[in-house]
Amino acid sequence: DIRGTKTLMIENNDKDDDIWIYLPALKKVRRIVSSNKKDSYAGTDFSYGDILGYKPTEWIHKKLRTEIIDGKSYYVIESTPKNKKVSEESGYSKRVSWIESQNFYWIKVEAYDSNGKLFKRFDSSDYKKVDRKENKWQAMELGVENLQTEHKTKIQYKSYVANTNISKEYFTSRYLEKQ
């Protein structure tokens, strides 16, 4: 149903991020208000914020413990919003993440709703090193289960390329319509 959907997000340090989505069924680009990050991404169980990420500086992070899973060490980190606005925009009162201690990728996240009830459980797998110079990794498979609706969504990347020389024209809402 969402084949051909494209998303463009431009992070801004001094103001809200700019987010656009191209919906092939409508053949239109729509601007997403940054405060709508908790809304469903293209009808899936992921929200826009889940897909595009959250600004680490808008959350308070606390290491809860270290766990060994399948022979690897993971930091268990609790992240709570710094203020009510961040909580409302994300739809979460806290997130608990399992972060691999050597390469800092996540394998599991539990997200809690505004009432403190477990809301979503995320998982990631099939990590590939996409940037050797900066030691960046990308999960090729992402999943989320909405525990309140008992529905699941999986996203699978067939390929992922980092640090390519891309023209600035690609980073416009107009370009989303061309493809």
Beta strands, then each sheet from edge to edge (+ up, - down):
strand 1: 6-10
strand 2: 18-23
strand 3: 28-32
strand 4: 59-69
strand 5: 72-81
strand 6: 94-100
strand 7: 106-112
strand 8: 118-131
strand 9: 136-146
strand 10: 151-156
sheet 1: 1+ 2- 3+
sheet 2: 4+ 5- 6+ 7- 8+ 9- 10+
end
